[in-house]
Amino acid sequence: MDEIRLSVDATNELSKAASEAIQKTHEELEEPAADPKYTVNLGNAKGVIVGDHARQWNTFWELPKSVRRLLIVLLAGVLIAGSTFAVVRWVVPLFAPVYKTTFLIDAAEGDLASVTGALTTVVGNSGERDSQSLRSFGGECGSDENTTQLVGFGTGNRQEIAQAAQSVRQGSKATLQRGIVEAVSDFTTPFSLNAKQVNRIIVVTRHGKDACDPDDEFVQSQIRDRVAAAGLSIEFRFIGYQVSDGGDELTKLATQLKQQEPTFTDSPEELKRVLEWFTTIEPVLRSSQSVVNVLNPTVDKLNSATEAIKNGRFDLADAAMTEARDAVVDFEIKDLDGRTSSAEAVRLRDMAVRLRTLQASVIEAAEQLLDSARSGRNLAEPLAVYSEAADAYNAEAGIMTDELTSLRAKGPGGTR
């Protein structure tokens, strides 16, 4: 095979050609590039652009620091206002008391010691969840001190009220009108929570007339108008203690306010009994009666539903059972739980719990009866179970109704 050789001249020519090619490449790289097919101005860009032949313009305004701070403050204010509204509208009412009671006692001339002694004994047995306050009246006409709130509204202040009652000073004149008017105003102070069930004023007075205004009609209308202006439903319980004159005027005042008639007492023992009734027993009676009023109608409807089941009207039975399930008395029983300082409260609370349990058994039996009817099974056995549950409930309801009737009969008659 012939050997291939390159001459020196040929080698030099190749080296020269390679150098020229490298030099040309460097020159091309150093030359400015030709105009692109698309233009993108991304000065201060804060975005993403995708695709050929695209353009992007970004325009930004820088707000002054003072404006930015103002906007932040305004936004924070809106958030705080919204949160505050939610708390006031939905959260705060959860902590409202069941009862809200003002004890308004007459400190004018007379047996003040018996009044304060009765209140001191009775207030300790009031409901744990009740919000209570103490106000006295009696003094000089036109004086700002002729009525005084001694203890403001609050729960758990029973001991404070008892101690304040012992320190009430004797006044000169019975400023009944101003005492009641200011007691009503106590319910409408800012951020004051209304009671879930009852706002009330228990008035213990030895005078049926206001000593500073001889016009009884004017006094009665003034009190009536102030109560109406408060915009609240306020119950009054008037207890007249050793009232020698003015009893008729006190009765007229109760009539003006559309309240039950006053209860008049003569002895310290009778005063204590009546005050205890209004303070501790009446709330127990009210909550217990509410349990009966809620549960009895639903069981009556379930009794009617059994007839609907027999006739194949399952829709009516379903509606009755839904209504029965919605009949909740937990709130009333919880109120009774906080009033177990009296024998009556303990007894009625236990009856209410049993009644609620028996009602649940009636609902369960009704559901089993309905299931059996829908499946076409024989109804003899589930009907017997239902009848037994309903009879047990009705028997307990009758016992509780009799107990409430008996307890109510022991209350003040409202006559002199």
C-alpha positions as CSV (number, residue, x, y, z in Angstrom):
1,M,0.0,0.0,0.0
2,D,1.3,3.4,-0.9
3,E,2.1,5.6,2.1
4,I,0.3,8.8,2.4
5,R,2.4,11.8,3.4
6,L,1.7,15.5,3.8
7,S,4.2,18.0,2.7
8,V,5.4,20.8,5.0
9,D,3.6,23.3,2.8
10,A,0.3,21.4,3.0
11,T,0.5,21.3,6.8
12,N,1.2,25.0,7.0
13,E,-1.8,25.6,4.7
14,L,-4.1,23.6,7.1
15,S,-2.9,25.4,10.2
16,K,-3.5,28.7,8.5
17,A,-7.0,27.8,7.5
18,A,-7.8,26.6,11.0
19,S,-6.6,29.8,12.6
20,E,-8.7,31.9,10.2
21,A,-11.8,29.9,11.0
22,I,-11.3,30.3,14.8
23,Q,-10.7,34.0,14.3
24,K,-13.9,34.4,12.3
25,T,-15.9,32.6,14.9
26,H,-14.6,35.0,17.7
27,E,-15.5,38.0,15.5
28,E,-19.0,36.7,15.0
29,L,-19.5,36.1,18.7
30,E,-18.3,39.6,19.5
31,E,-20.6,41.3,16.9
32,P,-24.0,42.5,18.2
33,A,-26.9,40.2,17.6
34,A,-29.5,40.9,15.0
35,D,-32.9,42.2,16.1
36,P,-34.9,39.4,17.7
37,K,-38.3,38.3,16.4
38,Y,-40.0,39.5,19.6
39,T,-39.4,42.2,22.2
40,V,-39.9,41.8,25.9
41,N,-39.5,44.8,28.2
42,L,-39.2,43.3,31.7
43,G,-38.0,46.3,33.6
44,N,-39.1,45.9,37.2
45,A,-41.1,42.9,36.1
46,K,-43.0,40.9,38.6
47,G,-44.7,38.3,36.5
48,V,-44.2,35.4,34.2
49,I,-44.4,35.5,30.4
50,V,-44.7,32.4,28.2
51,G,-44.7,32.1,24.5
52,D,-43.2,33.6,21.4
53,H,-44.1,37.0,20.0
54,A,-45.3,38.2,23.4
55,R,-45.1,41.6,25.0
56,Q,-45.4,42.4,28.7
57,W,-45.8,45.8,30.3
58,N,-45.8,46.2,34.1
59,T,-46.9,49.4,35.8
60,F,-46.5,49.8,39.6
61,W,-47.4,52.6,41.9
62,E,-45.6,53.0,45.2
63,L,-47.9,54.3,47.9
64,P,-46.4,56.6,50.6
65,K,-45.7,55.0,53.9
66,S,-48.4,57.1,55.7
67,V,-51.0,55.8,53.2
68,R,-50.0,52.2,53.6
69,R,-50.1,52.5,57.4
70,L,-53.6,54.1,57.2
71,L,-54.8,51.2,55.0
72,I,-53.4,48.7,57.5
73,V,-55.1,50.4,60.4
74,L,-58.4,50.6,58.6
75,L,-58.2,46.9,57.7
76,A,-57.4,46.0,61.3
77,G,-60.3,48.1,62.5
78,V,-62.7,46.3,60.1
79,L,-61.5,42.9,61.4
80,I,-61.7,43.9,65.0
81,A,-65.2,45.4,64.5
82,G,-66.4,42.2,62.8
83,S,-65.0,40.1,65.6
84,T,-66.5,42.3,68.2
85,F,-69.9,42.1,66.6
86,A,-69.7,38.3,66.4
87,V,-68.8,38.1,70.1
88,V,-71.5,40.5,71.2
89,R,-74.1,38.9,68.9
90,W,-73.5,35.2,69.5
91,V,-70.9,34.6,72.3
92,V,-71.8,37.0,75.0
93,P,-75.5,35.9,75.3
94,L,-74.4,32.4,76.1
95,F,-73.2,33.8,79.5
96,A,-76.4,35.6,80.2
97,P,-78.0,34.7,83.6
98,V,-81.2,32.7,83.8
99,Y,-82.8,35.2,86.3
100,K,-81.9,38.8,86.9
101,T,-83.2,40.0,90.2
102,T,-83.1,43.3,92.1
103,F,-84.0,43.4,95.8
104,L,-85.4,46.8,96.5
105,I,-85.8,47.3,100.2
106,D,-87.5,50.2,102.2
107,A,-85.0,51.8,104.6
108,A,-87.4,54.5,105.8
109,E,-88.7,54.6,109.4
110,G,-89.9,51.2,110.7
111,D,-88.6,47.7,111.5
112,L,-85.7,47.7,109.1
113,A,-83.8,45.0,111.1
114,S,-86.5,42.4,110.2
115,V,-86.3,43.2,106.5
116,T,-82.5,43.0,106.3
117,G,-82.5,39.9,108.5
118,A,-85.0,38.1,106.2
119,L,-83.1,39.1,103.1
120,T,-79.8,37.9,104.6
121,T,-81.2,34.5,105.3
122,V,-83.1,34.0,102.1
123,V,-80.6,35.3,99.5
124,G,-78.1,32.5,100.3
125,N,-80.5,29.9,98.9
126,S,-81.1,31.7,95.6
127,G,-80.0,30.2,92.2
128,E,-76.3,29.8,91.5
129,R,-76.7,31.2,88.0
130,D,-79.0,34.1,89.0
131,S,-77.6,37.7,88.6
132,Q,-78.7,39.7,91.6
133,S,-78.4,43.2,92.9
134,L,-79.4,45.2,96.0
135,R,-80.9,48.7,96.2
136,S,-82.4,50.6,99.1
137,F,-84.7,53.7,99.2
138,G,-85.5,56.2,101.9
139,G,-84.2,59.7,102.6
140,E,-84.8,63.3,102.0
141,C,-87.1,64.4,99.1
142,G,-85.0,65.7,96.2
143,S,-81.8,64.3,97.5
144,D,-79.6,62.2,95.2
145,E,-79.0,59.8,98.1
146,N,-82.6,58.9,98.8
147,T,-82.0,55.7,96.8
148,T,-78.7,53.8,96.5
149,Q,-77.5,50.7,94.7
150,L,-75.6,48.9,97.3
151,V,-74.5,45.9,95.2
152,G,-74.5,45.8,91.4
153,F,-75.7,42.9,89.2
154,G,-73.5,39.8,89.3
155,T,-73.6,36.0,89.8
156,G,-72.0,34.5,92.9
157,N,-72.5,37.7,94.9
158,R,-75.0,36.3,97.4
159,Q,-72.7,36.8,100.4
160,E,-71.9,40.3,99.3
161,I,-75.6,41.1,99.2
162,A,-76.2,39.6,102.7
163,Q,-73.3,41.7,104.1
164,A,-74.5,44.9,102.4
165,A,-78.1,44.4,103.7
166,Q,-76.8,44.4,107.2
167,S,-75.2,47.8,106.6
168,V,-78.3,49.6,105.3
169,R,-78.8,52.8,107.2
170,Q,-82.2,54.0,108.3
171,G,-83.7,56.8,106.1
172,S,-86.2,59.5,106.9
173,K,-88.9,59.4,104.2
174,A,-90.2,56.6,101.9
175,T,-89.0,57.6,98.4
176,L,-90.8,54.7,96.8
177,Q,-91.1,56.3,93.3
178,R,-87.5,57.1,92.9
179,G,-86.4,53.8,94.3
180,I,-88.5,51.9,91.7
181,V,-87.5,54.2,88.8
182,E,-83.8,53.8,89.6
183,A,-84.1,50.1,90.1
184,V,-85.6,49.9,86.5
185,S,-82.7,51.9,85.2
186,D,-80.2,49.4,86.7
187,F,-81.4,46.9,84.1
188,T,-80.5,49.1,81.2
189,T,-76.9,50.1,82.0
190,P,-74.3,49.8,79.1
191,F,-73.2,46.2,78.4
192,S,-75.9,44.8,80.7
193,L,-77.0,41.3,79.8
194,N,-80.7,40.6,79.9
195,A,-81.8,37.5,81.6
196,K,-82.6,34.4,79.6
197,Q,-85.9,33.8,81.4
198,V,-86.9,36.6,83.9
199,N,-86.0,40.1,84.8
200,R,-87.6,41.0,88.1
201,I,-87.7,43.5,91.0
202,I,-88.7,42.2,94.4
203,V,-89.9,45.2,96.4
204,V,-90.1,44.9,100.2
205,T,-91.7,48.1,101.6
206,R,-93.4,49.3,104.8
207,H,-95.0,52.1,102.9
208,G,-97.5,51.9,100.1
209,K,-97.3,55.6,99.3
210,D,-94.5,57.8,98.1
211,A,-93.7,60.4,100.9
212,C,-92.5,63.0,98.5
213,D,-95.4,63.2,96.1
214,P,-99.0,63.2,97.4
215,D,-100.4,62.6,93.9
216,D,-100.6,58.8,93.8
217,E,-101.9,58.8,90.2
218,F,-98.9,60.8,89.0
219,V,-96.5,58.5,90.9
220,Q,-98.1,55.4,89.4
221,S,-98.0,56.8,85.8
222,Q,-94.4,57.9,86.2
223,I,-93.3,54.4,87.3
224,R,-95.4,52.8,84.5
225,D,-93.9,55.1,81.9
226,R,-90.3,54.4,83.1
227,V,-90.8,50.7,82.9
228,A,-92.2,50.9,79.4
229,A,-89.3,53.2,78.3
230,A,-86.8,50.6,79.5
231,G,-88.0,48.3,76.7
232,L,-87.7,45.2,78.9
233,S,-90.2,42.8,80.3
234,I,-89.7,43.3,84.1
235,E,-91.8,41.4,86.6
236,F,-92.5,43.0,90.0
237,R,-93.2,41.2,93.3
238,F,-94.5,43.6,95.9
239,I,-94.2,42.6,99.6
240,G,-95.9,44.9,102.0
241,Y,-94.5,44.5,105.6
242,Q,-96.5,46.0,108.5
243,V,-98.1,48.6,106.1
244,S,-100.5,50.6,108.2
245,D,-101.6,52.9,105.4
246,G,-101.1,53.1,101.7
247,G,-101.9,49.4,101.0
248,D,-104.6,50.4,98.5
249,E,-102.1,52.6,96.7
250,L,-99.6,49.8,96.5
251,T,-102.3,47.5,95.1
252,K,-103.2,50.2,92.5
253,L,-99.5,50.5,91.5
254,A,-99.3,46.7,90.9
255,T,-102.5,47.0,88.8
256,Q,-101.0,49.9,86.8
257,L,-97.9,47.8,86.1
258,K,-100.1,44.8,85.2
259,Q,-98.5,42.7,87.9
260,Q,-99.9,40.3,90.5
261,E,-101.3,41.9,93.6
262,P,-99.0,42.7,96.5
263,T,-98.6,40.2,99.4
264,F,-99.0,41.9,102.8
265,T,-97.3,40.5,105.9
266,D,-97.3,41.5,109.6
267,S,-94.7,39.3,111.3
268,P,-91.0,38.8,110.7
269,E,-91.6,35.1,110.3
270,E,-94.3,35.7,107.6
271,L,-92.1,38.2,105.8
272,K,-89.3,35.7,105.7
273,R,-91.6,33.0,104.3
274,V,-93.0,35.2,101.6
275,L,-89.6,36.5,100.6
276,E,-88.2,33.0,100.4
277,W,-91.1,32.0,98.2
278,F,-90.4,34.7,95.6
279,T,-86.7,34.3,95.8
280,T,-86.2,30.5,95.7
281,I,-89.5,28.6,95.3
282,E,-91.2,30.5,92.5
283,P,-88.2,30.0,90.0
284,V,-88.3,26.3,90.8
285,L,-92.0,26.2,90.2
286,R,-91.6,28.0,86.9
287,S,-88.8,25.8,85.5
288,S,-90.5,22.6,86.6
289,Q,-93.8,23.7,85.0
290,S,-91.9,24.5,81.8
291,V,-90.7,20.9,81.7
292,V,-94.2,19.6,81.9
293,N,-95.5,22.1,79.3
294,V,-92.9,21.1,76.8
295,L,-92.9,17.3,77.2
296,N,-96.6,16.5,77.7
297,P,-97.9,17.8,74.3
298,T,-95.3,15.8,72.4
299,V,-96.3,12.5,74.1
300,D,-99.9,13.3,73.3
301,K,-98.9,13.7,69.7
302,L,-97.1,10.3,69.7
303,N,-100.2,8.7,71.1
304,S,-102.1,10.1,68.1
305,A,-99.3,8.9,65.8
306,T,-99.9,5.2,66.8
307,E,-103.3,5.5,65.3
308,A,-101.7,6.9,62.1
309,I,-99.4,4.0,62.0
310,K,-102.3,1.5,62.2
311,N,-103.8,3.4,59.2
312,G,-100.6,3.3,57.2
313,R,-100.0,7.1,57.6
314,F,-96.3,6.8,58.2
315,D,-95.8,10.4,57.2
316,L,-97.9,11.7,60.1
317,A,-96.0,9.4,62.5
318,D,-92.6,10.7,61.2
319,A,-93.7,14.3,61.8
320,A,-94.8,13.5,65.3
321,M,-91.6,11.8,66.2
322,T,-89.5,14.6,64.7
323,E,-91.4,17.1,66.9
324,A,-91.0,14.9,69.9
325,R,-87.2,14.6,69.4
326,D,-87.0,18.4,69.2
327,A,-88.8,18.8,72.6
328,V,-85.6,19.6,74.6
329,V,-85.8,20.6,78.3
330,D,-82.1,20.5,79.1
331,F,-82.1,24.3,79.8
332,E,-84.9,24.0,82.4
333,I,-83.3,21.0,84.1
334,K,-79.9,22.8,84.2
335,D,-81.7,25.8,85.9
336,L,-83.1,23.3,88.5
337,D,-79.6,21.9,89.0
338,G,-78.5,25.4,90.3
339,R,-81.5,25.6,92.7
340,T,-80.9,22.4,94.7
341,S,-80.5,24.3,98.0
342,S,-84.2,23.7,98.9
343,A,-86.0,20.4,99.3
344,E,-88.6,21.4,96.8
345,A,-86.0,22.1,94.2
346,V,-84.3,18.7,94.7
347,R,-87.6,16.8,94.5
348,L,-88.8,18.6,91.4
349,R,-85.4,18.4,89.7
350,D,-85.4,14.6,90.1
351,M,-89.0,14.4,88.8
352,A,-88.0,16.4,85.7
353,V,-85.1,14.2,85.0
354,R,-87.2,11.1,85.3
355,L,-89.8,12.6,83.0
356,R,-87.2,13.4,80.4
357,T,-85.9,9.8,80.5
358,L,-89.4,8.3,80.2
359,Q,-90.2,10.5,77.3
360,A,-87.1,9.2,75.5
361,S,-88.4,5.7,76.1
362,V,-91.7,6.6,74.6
363,I,-90.0,8.0,71.5
364,E,-87.8,4.8,71.2
365,A,-90.9,2.6,71.4
366,A,-92.7,4.7,68.8
367,E,-89.7,4.3,66.4
368,Q,-89.7,0.5,66.8
369,L,-93.5,0.5,66.2
370,L,-93.0,2.5,63.0
371,D,-90.2,0.2,61.8
372,S,-92.3,-2.8,62.4
373,A,-95.2,-1.3,60.5
374,R,-93.1,-0.4,57.5
375,S,-91.6,-3.9,57.3
376,G,-95.0,-5.5,57.5
377,R,-94.4,-7.4,60.8
378,N,-97.0,-8.1,63.4
379,L,-97.6,-4.9,65.5
380,A,-99.0,-6.7,68.7
381,E,-95.6,-6.8,70.5
382,P,-94.3,-3.3,69.6
383,L,-97.7,-1.8,70.4
384,A,-97.6,-3.4,73.8
385,V,-94.1,-2.0,74.4
386,Y,-95.2,1.5,73.3
387,S,-98.3,1.4,75.5
388,E,-96.2,0.4,78.6
389,A,-93.8,3.2,77.9
390,A,-96.6,5.8,77.4
391,D,-98.4,4.6,80.6
392,A,-95.2,5.0,82.7
393,Y,-94.6,8.5,81.3
394,N,-98.2,9.6,82.0
395,A,-98.1,8.3,85.5
396,E,-94.9,10.2,86.3
397,A,-96.3,13.3,84.6
398,G,-99.4,13.1,86.8
399,I,-97.3,12.9,90.0
400,M,-95.3,15.9,88.9
401,T,-98.4,17.9,88.1
402,D,-99.9,17.1,91.5
403,E,-96.6,18.2,93.1
404,L,-96.6,21.5,91.3
405,T,-100.3,22.1,92.1
406,S,-99.6,21.5,95.8
407,L,-96.5,23.7,95.9
408,R,-98.4,26.5,94.1
409,A,-101.1,26.4,96.7
410,K,-98.6,27.1,99.4
411,G,-97.6,30.4,97.7
412,P,-98.8,33.9,98.6
413,G,-102.4,34.4,97.9
414,G,-101.8,38.1,96.9
415,T,-104.5,39.4,99.2
416,R,-104.3,41.3,102.5
